[in-house]
Amino acid sequence: MVVGKERQERPERPDMTRVRLCFHDRCFDGMASAALFYRFYKEKFNAQAEFGFTGMTHRAAQPWENGLFDGEENVIVDFKYSNSPKVTWWFDHHQSAFLTPADAEHFHKNPGPHKFYDPEYKSCTMLIADVTREKFGFDTAPLRDLIHWGDIIDGAQFPTAQSAVELAEPATQLALVIEAAPENGLPAKIIPEVAYRPLGEVVKLPMVAKHLGPLLERHKKSIAILRERSEARDAVIYFDVSDLDLEGYNKFIPYLLHPECVYSVSVSASAVRAKVSLGTNPWNQATADANLASLAEKYGGGGHPRVAAISFDPGDLAKAKEVARGIAETLRESRRG
C-alpha cells in the first residue's frame, strides 16, 4: 500500500491503476467491506492495482475534503454518498446514507453501473458480497468467514448478550482492536491482510496482537465502569463516559447489564468529536418502535433504525450531553406512553 507523496514519487507502470478506497474507519463492517472490495477488484479488474486506503469518521463537518479522491478509481464503502464525479464505486446500507436531499436526488438520477445502495442489508459486507458475486461473477467462498462475521457484528445477530461481550472469537477480538486500538491508521494496514488471511491468523499478526492483550483488559474494566455509571429507567439505559478514554467500548455491554431495557443512549468523547450513541437491545426489541436513525437525523446524525449516532465538534460536549439527555427522556416518555 502506497499513499500520499510516496505513491506520487514512484514511477507508474502502464498496467497500474491507482485506487483510492474510502471506508468507515474503526468499524469491523467498514474494514471487512474494504477487504472484500480490495480482493474483488484485484481478481476481477486489475491484479496490479495500487491501493491507498482512507478511513472515514463521522464528524459534525463535511467529511469529503478537497483532493481526497485522487485515484483513477475512487471507491466508498460503508460510508456516506459523495456526489463527486470522481467517485466510481459506492456501496452503503445505512438509512442515513445521504448528507443532503440534493445528494439523494443526485444518486437516484445518476446511479451509475457501480453504485449500490440497499438499507435492507444488515451489513455493507454482505451487500458487497451479493453484488460482486451476482453481477460480476466474483467467487466469495474464500471470504465466507469474513462475510459471515461482518453480518453478525454489524447486524447485532449474536445469539446472546453474553456471546457478544465475551469476545471469544477471532472476529470479535479483531473488532475490538479495530474499534479501540490507540493507533491511527491501523485498520488500513489490516485490510490487505484480512483480504487473504483467515481471521484466526490476522489476530496473531504482531500489529494486531500487540494491542489485543491490553484492550481485552480495558474491555473487562469497561464492564465495571458501565455497571457503575448506567442509569436504567423506563426501559432506557443512559450513561456518560465522556470523561474517560472509552469511545470504543463494546456496544452490547449495556444490554448484558440491563437485559430488561429496550434502548440505550450514551455520551462519549475523543480528540475529534463528542458522540451520542443510540442503540436498541437486540435481545429485547419486540416492543421497540422508535426509529433511532430518524431521531439522530434531527441533530445532524444518522445510522440505522435500530442503531444510530450523532457527532458533535469536540468543543460541543455540553451540547452533546444536552441532546443525549433529551433523547433518553423522549424514549422514556414513549415507553410510559
Secondary structure, 3 states (H helix, E strand, C coil): CCCHHHHHHCCCCCCCCEEEEEEECCCHHHHHHHHHHHHHHHHHCCCCCEEEEEEECCCCCCCCCCCCCCCCEEEEECCCCCCCCCCCEEEECCCCCCCCHHHHHHHHHCCCCCEEECCCCCCHHHHHHHHHHHHHCCCCHHHHHHHHHHHHHHCCCCCCHHHHHCCCCHHHHHHHHHHHCCCCCHHHHHHHHHCCCCHHHHCCCHHHHHHHHHHHHHHHHHHHHHHHHCEEECCEEEEECCCCCCCCCCCCHHHHHCCCCCEEEEEEECCCCEEEEEEECCCCCCCCCCCHHHHHHCCCCEECCCEEEEEECHHHHHHHHHHHHHHHHHHHHHHHC
